[in-house]
Amino acid sequence: MSKRKSFLIYIDSLPVLDDLTDEQAGKLFKAIFSYHKGEDLELDSLTKIAFSPFKSQFIRDDEK
């Protein structure tokens, strides 16, 4: 589990939502939530692709 009490989602990362169905977007946000709880992620390939830039940004933010 992350030691942080919050995290940022940058607006310029959100256009990916335009290409996802509501169900896919829900899976993406649940993946973001699970990542911050420190849970192991078992993602389908589309969610994994959509999640990857968010994860990279979270890692960069944690390093700051």
Secondary structure, 3 states (H helix, E strand, C coil): CCCCCCCCCCHHHHHHHHHCCHHHHHHHHHHHHHHHCCCCCCCCHHHHHHHHHHHHHHHHHHHC
